[in-house]
Amino acid sequence: MQLMTTYQDNNYPIIIQHDAIAQLSTFLSKYRDVVFIIDKNVARFHPTKIEQAKSALSTKQISHLISVEGSEQTKSFSVYESVIEQLLETGMTRNTCIVAIGGGVVGDFAGFVAATLLRGVDFIQVPTTILAHDSSVGGKVGINTPQGKNLVGAFHRPKSVIYDLDFLTSLPYVEISSGYAEVYKHALLNGPLALKDIEEAYPNKRALAELKQLDDFLLKGIETKLNIVVADEHEQGKRKFLNLGHTFGHAIEYHEKIPHGHAVMIGMIYQFIVSNLILDTRHDVQHYVDYMHKLGYPLDVVLNPEFQPLLNLMLKDKKNDQNGVQMVLLSEIGKPVVKHVDNTVLKTAFEQLQNLLK
Ligand code: NAD
């Protein structure tokens, strides 16, 4: 399957299929230097695929291989500095392409290296996690600072996204369920039919672990994200909808040190409660709690923290004020809205969430 972005210019293909990596050579032939930045776990699980990627080059091209950890520590100034210096030492020119092979961490990191090396070189995303169906599309790249996640970055579109589904076979369930949160989010943004389809396809943990039909849902997820991002690349309006579940999600992720997607799932339940409190909605919150339990999400982490530290984390976002936060809510499934939510409502919603999960 192949999609083409529909920006006004600089469009790129997104190829989603088994053995998609075989197509890499088509995109690399014009570069003098090709830098593979690879997640160490991916290299360990898929040595043949990595060899296949490297063999895409001709003998005239210069290949460089950099292995990094697939952890947030990679998205740091220190790793960035060391990689940039290593690359500059080789005397490479702007006729360079960086190929990111890994999950969201490697994609964000390698994309940021590409955006800044010699004022910008080309890059290609080869996502290897389910979550990276989201992070590899839309052009946001960056690293973290001690002050928070993704605070230094750029908008830098890849030249192509080559999503080889064979990589997903080695994902542990915790990464499957983490990545599924963003696929599920895209279904919630899409509408009731999309939601019904996805819940029917994955009614329980076993069905999700088998990853059946996943390519269809990844494609739909990418299409949903693209439609929003193409309309609003720099997050002036509609792109904010993609933050569904992320306001409370980021706070609980940071506070409890849980996987991004698990936190987003919890954030989406929280958002339903807030919607019922301040919009005229009657979301069946219990349905979502039951569904997440069937898929094995560890929702009880919500019982650990006090509200105040979570509120402090939510207020940190630059779009907020001291009285509350800007939050994406669903006025209906498929109908997101951005609302200012007062601290008192946030607290009541938190108490309701804890009561539901006791
Ligand atoms: P990740 O890249 O940390 O990967 C998760 C784990 O899976 C790591 O341990 C990694 O080594 C391992 N892994 C990767 N591929 C594997 C494979 N095929 N088999 C086995 N193990 C594999 O995490 P992620 O969930 O993919 O991405 C999270 C990151 O994405 C965060 O840093 C987040 O900020 C970022 N993100 C960015 C955007 C964006 O628009 N740029 C959007 C969403 C998330």
Boltz pocket constraint, residues with backbone or C-beta under 6 A from the ligand:
constraints:
  - pocket:
      binder: B
      contacts: [[A, 39], [A, 40], [A, 41], [A, 42], [A, 45], [A, 69], [A, 70], [A, 71], [A, 72], [A, 75], [A, 102], [A, 103], [A, 104], [A, 105], [A, 106], [A, 108], [A, 128], [A, 129], [A, 130], [A, 131], [A, 132], [A, 134], [A, 135], [A, 136], [A, 137], [A, 138], [A, 139], [A, 140], [A, 141], [A, 149], [A, 150], [A, 167], [A, 168], [A, 169], [A, 170], [A, 171], [A, 172], [A, 175], [A, 178], [A, 179], [A, 260]]
      max_distance: 6.0
